[in-house]
Amino acid sequence: MVKKFPVGGGAGDPNLSESLSETSNVTLNEGDDSAECSFSYTPIQPFSQELISRDRIGRELFAVDLFRVKKKILYHFLTHGHQDHYGSIGKNWNRPIYCTPTTAALLPHLTRRRTGQQFIRESGVREELMQRLQLGVAQDFDNFRVTALDANHCLGAAMLLFEGEDPIFQDGPILFTGDIRADRTLMERFETNAGYKRLSQLKLGHIFLDDTYLCDEAEHFPARDELIPKIVDLARTFSPTLKLLLPLHKLGKEDVLVAVARGLKEKICLDPGRWESRELLFPPEDLEYFVGEEDPQDARIFVCLRRRCGEVYQHLFSQGIDAVVINLTKQKISLSRHIHESICYNFPYSDHSSYTELVSFCSRLRTKFLHPWSGKVDVEHPRWKRLRSACTSDTFAEPPAAKQRRLADSLTADLEEIDCTTTIPISVNGIDMNGFAPALKGAK
């Protein structure tokens, strides 16, 4: 069956001719990237397993976190509003984007360009292109359906479950995790959330799994809710005249900012992007804690974009203002050559899963094929092999309860050899900032 759907797009893709129907109707003005066109999708035989990758598995039917003007795809889906997932799209993008309601509200703000301190309103993705996927509700498309499940990563982040009758799904449903934090909050949903319960009962064909910290030296990460009080305690120890810089990405860790503001009963000066979209990011009752750069009032805590942290620190230094940096990330990348490590306080606050969390997550699922999201993991790496054995097809016939016991026993044996104590070089005014999480007693 040939499916038709109007899309916007750029000039034709020479690699498209083999997979599009001869009845395709494409009308383009030469050199016009915003011209309207329509084309047909004809179901074809799936890729061989050796050729499957995240950006190819959907063929021309759908794509997840892939936005290329010259790529002819019927449906575009976005897992969440981080730039490494939505890319460089802006006002010239003219195809519908399917995502959660929160991401749909945020993306036009996140993609706007800035001139000085002002954002150009028309420079972001147009609001009318945002199509909302309600969490936990299967939404039907031509010959497939999609269910969004909260990913416990940042505001609006979701895993996307694709099911359908197209040959793409001959191996079974496809799960795109996007970025996830599979901590106890997420894992409890397998017992309490209808969407997660159903997911654990499916025989999936493919899982594309967040592998950001799969090979991190720390196999276990401290819980976020255990770190937040320690961040607040550290902030309390500093002199009221000392400025505190919190370098963050455009989106994420808003819960930390709320906790710090409430705990200290202080105002926090937001970066321009967060200030513009503050009503989408924070509870109404907490908006009074936040101010913008144009009127910082008496704020001593400043949020800045990670890439601008060195610039902001240098500006304060040039005015004779002392500052320290509270770095909330597992990333080992230096913030700036202008910031000495002696004034940088690091917390391993992660919105991504640790290796042990990934094992627990995979143990609740069954799939024929498991793929790293990045596509860069050595599939022979021992950790990847463990993940694959936790959820791949050789366990399909095993009762879920027996599988859980077997994997829990196996992981427990591994964890007995792991030092799960997280060490951070922070001791301020007698406050011990080490030992954030107790050693694991087993997989749950």
Salt bridges, closest charged atoms under 4 A:
ASP55 OD2 - ARG68 NH2 3.82
ASP65 OD2 - HIS85 ND1 2.59
ASP84 OD2 - HIS85 NE2 3.73
GLU127 OE2 - ARG121 NH2 3.81
GLU128 OE2 - ARG126 NE 2.91
ASP150 OD1 - ARG189 NH1 2.94
GLU163 OE1 - ARG145 NH2 3.98
GLU163 OE1 - ARG198 NH2 2.71
GLU165 OE2 - ARG145 NH1 3.76
ASP171 OD2 - HIS206 NE2 3.37
ASP179 OD2 - HIS80 NE2 3.19
ASP179 OD2 - HIS85 NE2 3.06
ASP179 OD2 - HIS153 NE2 3.49
ASP179 OD2 - HIS352 NE2 3.98
ASP183 OD2 - ARG224 NH2 3.30
GLU191 OE2 - ARG364 NH2 2.79
ASP210 OD2 - HIS352 ND1 2.92
ASP216 OD2 - LYS330 NZ 3.12
ASP216 OD1 - LYS332 NZ 3.56
GLU219 OE2 - ARG383 NH2 2.94
ASP225 OD2 - ARG184 NH2 2.80
ASP233 OD1 - ARG236 NH1 3.15
GLU254 OE2 - ARG274 NE 3.16
GLU266 OE1 - ARG300 NE 2.92
ASP271 OD1 - ARG274 NH1 3.11
GLU276 OE1 - HIS109 ND1 3.36
GLU276 OE2 - ARG112 NH1 2.98
ASP286 OD2 - ARG262 NH2 2.58
GLU311 OE2 - ARG308 NH2 3.06
ASP351 OD1 - ARG224 NH1 2.74
ASP351 OD2 - LYS253 NZ 3.46
GLU357 OE1 - ARG181 NE 2.86
GLU380 OE1 - LYS385 NZ 3.16
GLU398 OE1 - ARG406 NH2 2.95
ASP414 OD2 - ARG386 NH1 2.72
